[in-house]
Amino acid sequence: MNICYLMTEKCATTDEESTAAGKVGMIYDDIKKTLGLDFIPNMYKAMALNPDYLELTWNRVQAVMSKEGKLDKNTKDIIALTVSIMSGCNYCIDVYNAAVKNHGLDDEALTEIYAIIDIYSGLNRFNIGQQTKKDEKPWFGCGA
């Protein structure tokens, strides 16, 4: 099957869930069970053309996103949304907008996230352009 991305008009071949066997079939089963889905997300289908890469990526995702650490799931999803926006990945933006809304964030909270991304993207570019040197004394962010 081909997945066409409307924005770029590129298509990626995928390994269909209905024909998945062996390692891919086992990973697909784990993805559905772990994520509580009745389907395999297209991202994983595209990776399944290289079963070792699918396995490596799925294990890395689980190690970082599924394990409770100092950061809760919502914080991790906000970070993933931010990186997705900065990377310009529409697929990931859609996934993580839905994820943070599922955790209870509303449109006002999302707008606040987008505003922070906007401000710090500009501040980062300014400091890169100016080649601003590190301060001699620490300080703890721009907000009061």
N, C-alpha and C positions, 0 to 999 in steps of 0.2 A: 504494500500500500504506500502511496505517497501522501505526505502531509504538506500542503502548500501554505506558505506564509504570505498573507495578502500584502503586507507592507513591503516585502522584498521580492515577491513573486518567485522565491526559491522553493524547491520541494525537497524533502528528505524522505528517503525510503525507510520503512519501519518494519519491525518484526511483529506481525499481528498476534494478538493474544490467543486467538482461536487455534493457531498453528504452533504456538510455543511449546517446546519440549525440552527435556533434559535440564541443564543448568538454568536456561532462560525461564522455563516453566516454573521451576522451583523459586526463582527470584520473583517472578510475577506473583506467585501465590503469597510470598512473604510481603511484597509491596501492598497487595490488596488487604491482607490481614492487618498489617501494621498501621496503614493509613485509614482503615475502615472503609475502603472503597469497593465498588462492584465492577470496576474497570481499571485498566492500566493507563496512567497519564501518558500522553504522546511523547513527552521527553524521554521516558524510560523505554518506550517502544523504539525510538530512534537509536538509543544507546545499545539496544539488544542485538543490533547487527554485529556488535563486538561483545560477546558474552562476558569476557574477562573485564572489559571496561564497565559494563553494566554492573557486574558484581562489585568491583572496586568502588564505583561511585555510590552505589546503594549502601555499602558498608560505611563509607565516609559520611554520607548523609545521616545515617543512623547514629554514628559515633558523636556527631556534633549536634544534630537537631533533636534527637529523640531522648537523649540522656539528660536528666535534670542535673544541673550544675548550679553555679552561682546565678546564672541567667534563667529566667522562666521562659516558657514556650512563646509567649506573646512578645517578649523583648527580642528573642531570636528571630521571630517572624518580622518584626519591625526592622531589624538590621538587614534581613534578607530582602525586604521590600526596598530599603534604601539602596542597597548594592544593585538591585535589579533596575531601579530608576537610573542610577548613575551609569550602569552598563547599557541602558537602552533596550533591555530585553522585554518586549511586550508580553510574551508568554509568561515570564516570571512575574512581571508587574501584576498581571491579571490573577495569577495564583496567590500572590502574597497580599494583594488588596483584599481578596476574598478571605484569606487566612486571618488577617488582623480584624476584619469585620466580624468573623466568626468568634473571635475572642472578645467582642464587645465594643470595639472602636467604632465610632460613628463618623459621618462625613466631616464633622467639625474637627475631630481628632486627626483624621487623615489630612485635612487641610493644614493643620499645625505641623504635621510631619513633613509635608511638601514644602512648607515655608522654611523649616529648618534646613532641609536639603538645599533649597534655593540660596539661602544666606551663606551657608558654609561652602557650597560650591564656588560662589563668588569670592569669599574670603580666601579659600584655598588657592584659587587661580591668582588672586592679587598677590598673595605671599610667595607663590612660585615665581610669578613675573618679577617681583621686587627682589627676590632672593633674600627675603627677610631672615635675619639671623636669629637663632634661639635666644630667648631671654636668659640673663644670668640668674635670675631668681624665678622660682616656679610661681605660676598663677593658675587659677582653676576654672577657666572658661570665660566666655564673653558675657554671660548673663550675670545679673546682680545677685 
